Amino acid sequence: MHPNIYSGEQLKIQSEMRAFVKQDVPRQLLLDIDAEKVKYPREFLEKAAEKKLLGLRFPKEYGGRGLGWKEEVVALEEVGVLGTALPCLYSLVSIVGEAINCFGTKEQKDKYLSKTIAGKLTTAEGLTEPRGGSDFFGAATTAKREGDYYILNGQKRFVVGAEGADYFFIYAKTGTDPKGKNSMSAFLVEREMGVKVEHIYGLMGTRGGGTGRIVFRNLKIPKENLIGEENNAIKIFNRMMIPERMTSAAGALGMARAAIEIAARYSNKRKAFGQKIRSFEAVSFMIADSLTKLDAARALVHATAQAIDSDVEASLLRRLVSESKKFATDTAWEVINNAMQVMGGIGYTSVFPIERLLRDARLIMIWTGTNEIMNLVIQHEYFKQLLTPEGEFTTKDLRDVEGDAADSEKVEEKVFE
Ligand SMILES: Cc1cc2nc3c(=O)[nH]c(=O)nc-3n(C[C@H](O)[C@H](O)[C@H](O)COP(=O)(O)OP(=O)(O)OC[C@H]3O[C@@H](n4cnc5c(N)ncnc54)[C@H](O)[C@@H]3O)c2cc1C
């Protein structure tokens, strides 16, 4: 999107984030996390906190800047050029912070949110369990109330930050509803309370964030660490899915942008058959297609950001957030793949970072809800908007376009069963 259509506030955060990404994130850190020489880059978060770049949307009283989604997506695109691991750690402040900010007590905000935004505490989230991530409400981790504590048992897997985070945002079953929707609660679980890391995964990309499996065996969690109401974490889950998916969507824009810029520059220098390869339509049209899709994805992400800031109705919002996550991540994969194709063999090597971006990008179609789950949400919310509760379509204030056919009145021809 052209900077001229950004507001002053958006341009300001963009320039601050660009300066941070350019000056404060050493190239060596990116190489070391990809080589797994670094297990958890805490100093990256500390540096971002120093520049007051964490938790941008949260109230100033807790160290945030009180900005909106319109500004946060701009910042996320900039941090996205770093791939997935560092942006994920950056985004976790926005994701876990959302739950604490919207549903936490003043004490919880002082104890956890402020310190996380200040870079003094680091956080992670555990939603996924070994028996299934998409089936979130089928989670088997339990928390049983005993006096002033909850006794936590179970495990979560694929947790980014398993190895380094100071505290975890954990969902656990506290009720008996067999469907799980009305029996989930959310807790802030400190590592010191006894969280065990039992497995660190070898990953295709997104390395260096300390992704692993965490296990809880009879952990005593003080009742003060329950977030929101017992058995009502569905409300928190629904809210948290906004930052969960929007951070993936906006970060994807930065990854795609970085890759296509590298490939376009290369195509302007590399020659084949005596000509710059960008003079071949096969190459330049791949760049044109990539840019068009990237701009379309950015437009959708920004429109969704505006919808969140304007507090539009929940069903439409869920649809837009899911569309943004799906479209931006699918687009990033396609654009980065095109960038590799433009570069030929050298794009597949470690001489250029395209192969790392491609490895990183493969994950974003899977995490924070797979893109199939996004489709599930999109069509579900669309039909909810389209039809009355009885399953009928009403035109409401719209023209009945279905009637604009010469034989539209021949109802006997409209056979449905
Ligand atoms: C590197 C990495 C980091 C991650 N970070 C975190 C993290 O920090 N915290 C966290 O909680 N989780 C994290 N995840 C987990 C991630 O969000 C899950 O892997 C993802 O939600 C999918 O869950 P699953 O792996 O259990 O797959 P499954 O749920 O088993 O799905 C398998 C396949 O079935 C499809 N499927 C399942 N149900 C349906 C359905 N109803 N309709 C259509 N298709 C369906 C899925 O789309 C998928 O293709 C991470 C994962 C990885 C790999």
The ligand as an SDF file (V2000), in Angstrom:
LIG
                    3D

 53 58  0  0  0  0  0  0  0  0999 V2000
    6.5230  -24.5980   15.0260 C   0  0  0  0  0  0  0  0  0  0  0  0
    5.1490  -24.5370   15.5990 C   0  0  0  0  0  0  0  0  0  0  0  0
    4.8570  -23.5480   16.5410 C   0  0  0  0  0  0  0  0  0  0  0  0
    3.6160  -23.5030   17.1410 C   0  0  0  0  0  0  0  0  0  0  0  0
    3.3670  -22.5970   18.1380 N   0  0  0  0  0  0  0  0  0  0  0  0
    2.3010  -22.7850   18.9520 C   0  0  0  0  0  0  0  0  0  0  0  0
    2.1940  -22.0890   20.1940 C   0  0  0  0  0  0  0  0  0  0  0  0
    3.0750  -21.2700   20.5650 O   0  0  0  0  0  0  0  0  0  0  0  0
    1.1200  -22.3530   20.9940 N   0  0  0  0  0  0  0  0  0  0  0  0
    0.1540  -23.2390   20.6420 C   0  0  0  0  0  0  0  0  0  0  0  0
   -0.7720  -23.4350   21.4070 O   0  0  0  0  0  0  0  0  0  0  0  0
    0.2280  -23.9080   19.4600 N   0  0  0  0  0  0  0  0  0  0  0  0
    1.2830  -23.7220   18.6280 C   0  0  0  0  0  0  0  0  0  0  0  0
    1.3970  -24.4340   17.4520 N   0  0  0  0  0  0  0  0  0  0  0  0
    0.3800  -25.4290   17.1420 C   0  0  0  0  0  0  0  0  0  0  0  0
   -0.4480  -25.1120   15.8960 C   0  0  0  0  0  0  0  0  0  0  0  0
   -1.2940  -24.0250   16.1490 O   0  0  0  0  0  0  0  0  0  0  0  0
   -1.1930  -26.4210   15.5440 C   0  0  0  0  0  0  0  0  0  0  0  0
   -0.2290  -27.3150   15.0130 O   0  0  0  0  0  0  0  0  0  0  0  0
   -2.3290  -26.1870   14.5690 C   0  0  0  0  0  0  0  0  0  0  0  0
   -3.3750  -25.4780   15.1660 O   0  0  0  0  0  0  0  0  0  0  0  0
   -2.8960  -27.5170   14.0160 C   0  0  0  0  0  0  0  0  0  0  0  0
   -3.1500  -28.4220   15.0310 O   0  0  0  0  0  0  0  0  0  0  0  0
   -2.5720  -29.9100   14.9210 P   0  0  0  0  0  0  0  0  0  0  0  0
   -1.1230  -29.8090   14.6190 O   0  0  0  0  0  0  0  0  0  0  0  0
   -2.9560  -30.6510   16.1480 O   0  0  0  0  0  0  0  0  0  0  0  0
   -3.2670  -30.5130   13.6480 O   0  0  0  0  0  0  0  0  0  0  0  0
   -4.6940  -31.2550   13.5960 P   0  0  0  0  0  0  0  0  0  0  0  0
   -5.6920  -30.4760   14.3740 O   0  0  0  0  0  0  0  0  0  0  0  0
   -4.5070  -32.6710   13.9090 O   0  0  0  0  0  0  0  0  0  0  0  0
   -5.0360  -31.1180   12.0520 O   0  0  0  0  0  0  0  0  0  0  0  0
   -4.4830  -31.9870   11.0620 C   0  0  0  0  0  0  0  0  0  0  0  0
   -5.1090  -31.6670    9.7000 C   0  0  0  0  0  0  0  0  0  0  0  0
   -6.5260  -31.8630    9.7780 O   0  0  0  0  0  0  0  0  0  0  0  0
   -7.1960  -30.6920    9.3520 C   0  0  0  0  0  0  0  0  0  0  0  0
   -8.4250  -30.5430   10.1340 N   0  0  0  0  0  0  0  0  0  0  0  0
   -8.6120  -30.7820   11.4550 C   0  0  0  0  0  0  0  0  0  0  0  0
   -9.8860  -30.5260   11.7960 N   0  0  0  0  0  0  0  0  0  0  0  0
  -10.5170  -30.1100   10.6800 C   0  0  0  0  0  0  0  0  0  0  0  0
  -11.8440  -29.7020   10.3920 C   0  0  0  0  0  0  0  0  0  0  0  0
  -12.7840  -29.6550   11.3340 N   0  0  0  0  0  0  0  0  0  0  0  0
  -12.1430  -29.3370    9.1200 N   0  0  0  0  0  0  0  0  0  0  0  0
  -11.1950  -29.3580    8.1590 C   0  0  0  0  0  0  0  0  0  0  0  0
   -9.9210  -29.7570    8.3590 N   0  0  0  0  0  0  0  0  0  0  0  0
   -9.5820  -30.1180    9.6080 C   0  0  0  0  0  0  0  0  0  0  0  0
   -6.2190  -29.5600    9.6420 C   0  0  0  0  0  0  0  0  0  0  0  0
   -6.4940  -28.4160    8.8530 O   0  0  0  0  0  0  0  0  0  0  0  0
   -4.9140  -30.2220    9.2830 C   0  0  0  0  0  0  0  0  0  0  0  0
   -4.7290  -30.1700    7.8840 O   0  0  0  0  0  0  0  0  0  0  0  0
    2.6200  -24.4470   16.7620 C   0  0  0  0  0  0  0  0  0  0  0  0
    2.9020  -25.3940   15.7720 C   0  0  0  0  0  0  0  0  0  0  0  0
    4.1470  -25.4680   15.2220 C   0  0  0  0  0  0  0  0  0  0  0  0
    4.4250  -26.5450   14.2220 C   0  0  0  0  0  0  0  0  0  0  0  0
  1  2  1  0
  2  3  1  0
  2 52  2  0
  3  4  2  0
  4  5  1  0
  4 50  1  0
  5  6  2  0
  6  7  1  0
  6 13  1  0
  7  8  2  0
  7  9  1  0
  9 10  1  0
 10 11  2  0
 10 12  1  0
 12 13  2  0
 13 14  1  0
 14 15  1  0
 14 50  1  0
 15 16  1  0
 16 17  1  0
 16 18  1  0
 18 19  1  0
 18 20  1  0
 20 21  1  0
 20 22  1  0
 22 23  1  0
 23 24  1  0
 24 25  2  0
 24 26  1  0
 24 27  1  0
 27 28  1  0
 28 29  2  0
 28 30  1  0
 28 31  1  0
 31 32  1  0
 32 33  1  0
 33 34  1  0
 33 48  1  0
 34 35  1  0
 35 36  1  0
 35 46  1  0
 36 37  1  0
 36 45  1  0
 37 38  2  0
 38 39  1  0
 39 40  1  0
 39 45  2  0
 40 41  1  0
 40 42  2  0
 42 43  1  0
 43 44  2  0
 44 45  1  0
 46 47  1  0
 46 48  1  0
 48 49  1  0
 50 51  2  0
 51 52  1  0
 52 53  1  0
M  END
$$$$
